[in-house]
Each structure stands twice: as structure tokens, then as C-alpha cells.
């Protein structure tokens, strides 16, 4: 059976470490690199309920997108059970569950978060949105009204709702940025996009985004589709592994109508 280290190196072959942003924390973050793995749980985040799911299903490893801890933002000085992060790390270590996290390197990688998102939305002829390789630009087969495209986004990504600004133009050339990518709105406009699909858009981003349809489809919803791509990638390279997609991890954001 493959080791945690071998699985990490295989994931790095897809999403190299040098694609990650300088502030990011990626790779094997919890556990032993020499442990053999028979079952992997795949999820967008390593949450407490994902950890419990891994323990219940007997997974030795969790492969996730978001880092279980980011040592640039929040220096880990201790692992104690009087805070949420400490309790989570203690639980993983106590039950010998390792965690590999591929974050902004998987955003930028070919076939990663943004390629998957673009293809889910029916975009073709994909190109890079920016120099960081985070984000994609593509075109629909045919022009659509914004209302029809909003319905397509909800259906394709399983959104419970979304936020948007109507730019007063139909949809054909679309930029996507899975997760919080509102900072790239100017690049999308400069490339002639009529629509930008991303998440975590701030009030003033909506106010300032003139001449483009701006859609906030949710952080979880725009990134979670990559989990199936991770499963397929590992299945091809490690057919002996049992690969399980998390069924407990869903968006915690609800909409009250």
C-alpha cells in the first residue's frame, strides 16, 4: 500500500508546491509520512465533523483543499484542547489520521479548482485570468441572458442561493475564480469578460464593478467540485486505495427567504 509521503508527492506532481502563494501552508500538515494508507477521505476542509467521519470510516488520511492550519496567519505555538484548532489537531493525532492539504497550488494547477469550475459552468477555450494562474477565462457555446446563466450556476454548483450585480449585458465570455477572488475583477474587465463568477464578494466590490455581471456563488460551492477531481486523480494513480468523498461536509451558510 502507498505511504502518506507517496500520496503527497503524487499530488505535488499535479499541483506543485511552487504554485502555492507565499503565505500558504500546503502539503502534509498532520501525521506521519511513513504510514501506509488503505483508505482516504476527500473533503474541501478538515473540520471536526470531517475528522469524525474519517475515524468512523477507518481512513488513515484526509486529503483536503483548505489547510487544516495556516502557520503564516496563525502561528501554532501549542496543541491543547482548550481551543477549536487544538481539539481538531489532537483528535487527528490521537487517532493517527494524517492530513494533506493542497490549497492555492491546486487553485492554479491545470485541471485544478478553476479548470473544474469553468468546465462545470460550460466554458470552453480556457485561458489564464492572471499571472498567478488563479482563475480562468472561457466562453459559452452560445450567448445567454444573465437570468438563464444564474439558473445554470445554481443548478451546476448546487447553490442554495447567490448574490449578483447585473451589469446590463448578456453572458458569453466568463471569468471564474473559485473561492475569494474578487481582487481579480479588474483583470476580468480588462480581458473583456462580461461576467465574473467567484465568491466572498464585498459590498464595495459590487458597488465598484461597473460594466460586468458579478456573481457571488459561494466559497464552498465554487471550490467543492474539485473534490471529485482529486478522487479521480488518486484513483488513476493508486487503484489499490479506497477513496471516499466526504458526505458530512456541506456549506454551513444558509439562506433565509
C-alpha positions in Angstrom: 0.0 0.0 0.0 1.2 3.5 -0.7 2.5 5.7 2.1 1.3 9.2 3.1 4.6 10.5 1.6 4.0 8.8 -1.7 0.5 10.2 -2.0 1.7 13.7 -1.1 4.4 13.5 -3.8 1.8 12.3 -6.4 -0.4 15.3 -5.5 2.6 17.6 -5.9 3.2 16.2 -9.4 -0.3 17.6 -10.2 -0.2 20.8 -8.1 3.5 21.6 -7.4 4.4 23.4 -4.2 5.9 26.3 -6.1 2.4 27.2 -7.5 1.3 28.0 -3.9 1.1 31.6 -2.8 4.0 32.6 -0.4 1.6 32.9 2.6 0.1 29.5 2.0 0.6 26.3 4.0 0.3 23.2 1.8 1.3 19.5 1.7 1.4 17.1 4.7 0.4 19.2 7.7 -0.6 16.5 10.2 0.6 12.9 10.7 3.4 10.5 9.7 4.7 10.5 6.2 5.8 6.8 6.5 2.3 5.5 7.4 0.8 3.1 4.9 -2.6 4.2 3.6 -5.6 2.0 2.6 -8.5 4.4 2.8 -8.5 8.2 2.0 -11.3 10.6 2.9 -11.5 13.6 0.5 -13.1 16.9 1.6 -12.9 20.6 0.9 -12.0 21.3 4.6 -10.6 19.4 7.6 -13.4 20.2 10.1 -14.3 18.5 13.3 -17.1 16.5 11.6 -14.8 15.5 8.7 -12.3 14.2 11.3 -15.1 12.2 12.9 -16.1 10.9 9.5 -12.5 9.8 8.8 -12.3 8.0 12.1 -15.7 6.3 11.6 -14.8 5.0 8.1 -11.3 4.0 9.1 -9.4 6.4 6.9 -5.7 6.8 7.6 -5.6 10.0 5.6 -7.7 13.1 4.8 -6.9 14.9 1.6 -8.4 18.4 1.6 -8.2 21.8 -0.2 -8.1 24.3 2.7 -5.2 24.0 5.1 -6.1 22.5 8.5 -3.9 25.2 9.9 -2.1 28.2 8.3 1.1 28.9 10.1 1.5 32.3 8.4 -1.8 33.7 9.6 -2.0 31.9 12.9 1.3 30.7 14.4 0.8 27.3 16.1 2.6 27.6 19.4 0.8 24.8 21.2 -1.6 22.0 20.6 -4.0 21.9 23.5 -7.7 21.1 23.7 -8.9 24.4 25.1 -9.5 25.8 21.5 -11.1 24.5 18.3 -7.9 24.1 16.4 -6.1 22.3 19.2 -9.0 20.0 19.7 -9.1 19.1 16.0 -5.4 18.5 15.8 -5.4 16.4 19.0 -8.3 14.3 17.6 -6.4 13.7 14.3 -3.1 12.8 16.1 -4.8 10.6 18.7 -6.5 8.5 16.0 -3.4 8.6 13.7 -5.2 10.3 10.9 -2.9 12.3 8.6 -3.9 15.4 6.6 -2.6 16.6 3.3 -3.9 20.0 2.1 -3.5 21.3 -1.5 -4.7 24.9 -1.5 -3.6 27.7 -3.8 -1.3 25.3 -5.7 -4.5 23.3 -6.6 -6.2 26.6 -7.5 -3.5 27.3 -10.0 -2.8 23.8 -11.3 -4.0 22.6 -14.6 -7.2 20.5 -14.0 -7.5 22.0 -10.5 -10.1 24.1 -8.8 -10.6 26.7 -11.5 -10.5 24.4 -14.5 -13.0 22.2 -12.8 -15.2 25.2 -12.0 -15.0 26.6 -15.5 -16.0 23.3 -17.1 -18.9 22.8 -14.6 -20.2 26.1 -15.9 -19.9 25.0 -19.6 -16.9 27.2 -20.5 -14.7 26.4 -23.4 -11.3 27.6 -24.8 -10.0 28.3 -21.3 -7.1 30.7 -20.6 -5.5 32.1 -17.5 -7.1 35.1 -15.8 -3.9 36.4 -14.2 -0.2 35.8 -13.7 -0.8 33.9 -10.5 -2.6 31.3 -12.6 -5.5 31.5 -10.2 -8.7 32.0 -12.2 -9.7 31.1 -15.7 -11.5 32.8 -18.7 -13.6 30.9 -21.2 -16.7 31.3 -23.4 -20.1 29.7 -23.6 -21.2 27.8 -26.7 -23.9 30.5 -27.2 -24.8 33.8 -25.6 -27.3 33.6 -22.7 -29.3 36.1 -20.7 -28.0 36.8 -17.2 -31.1 35.3 -15.7 -30.6 32.0 -17.6 -26.9 31.9 -16.7 -27.8 32.5 -13.0 -30.1 29.5 -13.1 -27.3 27.4 -14.7 -24.9 28.4 -12.0 -27.3 27.4 -9.3 -28.0 24.1 -10.9 -24.4 23.2 -11.8 -22.9 24.1 -8.4 -25.8 23.2 -6.2 -26.1 26.7 -4.8 -28.9 27.4 -2.3 -28.8 31.0 -3.5 -26.4 33.5 -4.8 -25.6 37.2 -4.8 -25.1 39.2 -8.0 -24.9 42.5 -9.7 -26.5 42.9 -13.1 -24.1 44.6 -15.5 -26.8 45.1 -18.1 -25.2 42.8 -20.7 -25.7 39.2 -21.8 -23.3 36.4 -20.9 -20.8 34.9 -23.3 -17.2 35.5 -22.1 -16.9 34.5 -18.5 -14.1 34.6 -15.9 -14.1 32.3 -12.9 -12.2 32.4 -9.6 -13.1 29.6 -7.1 -13.3 30.9 -3.6 -12.4 34.5 -2.7 -11.1 36.1 -5.9 -12.9 39.5 -6.1 -9.4 41.1 -6.2 -9.2 39.9 -9.8 -12.3 41.8 -11.0 -10.2 44.4 -12.8 -8.3 41.7 -14.7 -11.6 40.1 -15.8 -12.8 43.5 -17.1 -9.5 44.2 -18.8 -9.8 40.9 -20.7 -13.2 41.8 -22.0 -15.2 39.4 -19.8 -18.9 40.2 -19.5 -19.3 38.1 -16.4 -17.2 37.0 -13.4 -18.2 34.1 -11.1 -16.4 34.0 -7.7 -17.2 34.1 -4.0 -16.9 36.2 -0.8 -17.6 39.4 -2.7 -17.7 42.5 -0.5 -20.3 45.3 -0.6 -17.9 47.8 -2.2 -16.8 45.2 -4.8 -20.4 45.1 -6.0 -20.6 48.9 -6.0 -17.4 49.4 -8.0 -17.9 46.6 -10.6 -19.3 48.5 -13.5 -19.7 47.0 -16.9 -19.6 43.4 -15.8 -22.0 40.9 -14.4 -20.6 40.0 -11.0 -21.8 36.7 -9.3 -21.0 35.5 -5.8 -21.9 31.8 -6.0 -20.4 30.8 -2.6 -17.0 29.8 -1.4 -17.9 26.2 -0.8 -19.9 25.8 -3.9 -17.3 27.2 -6.3 -14.5 25.0 -4.8 -16.1 21.8 -3.7 -16.4 20.3 -7.2 -12.6 19.8 -7.2 -13.0 17.0 -4.6 -14.3 14.7 -7.3 -11.3 15.6 -9.5 -9.0 14.8 -6.6 -10.7 11.4 -6.2 -10.4 10.6 -9.9 -6.7 11.7 -9.9 -5.8 9.4 -7.0 -7.9 6.5 -8.3 -5.9 6.5 -11.5 -2.5 6.5 -9.7 -3.4 4.4 -6.7 -6.0 1.9 -7.8 -5.5 -0.1 -4.6 -6.7 2.8 -2.4 -10.3 3.1 -1.2 -11.2 6.7 -1.9 -14.2 8.2 -0.1 -15.8 11.6 -0.8 -17.0 13.3 2.4 -20.8 13.1 2.9 -20.8 15.2 6.1 -19.0 18.3 4.8 -21.5 20.7 3.3 -21.8 24.5 3.2 -22.8 25.9 6.6 -24.2 29.1 5.1 -28.0 29.0 4.7 -30.3 31.5 3.0 -33.5 32.7 4.7 -36.0 33.8 2.1 
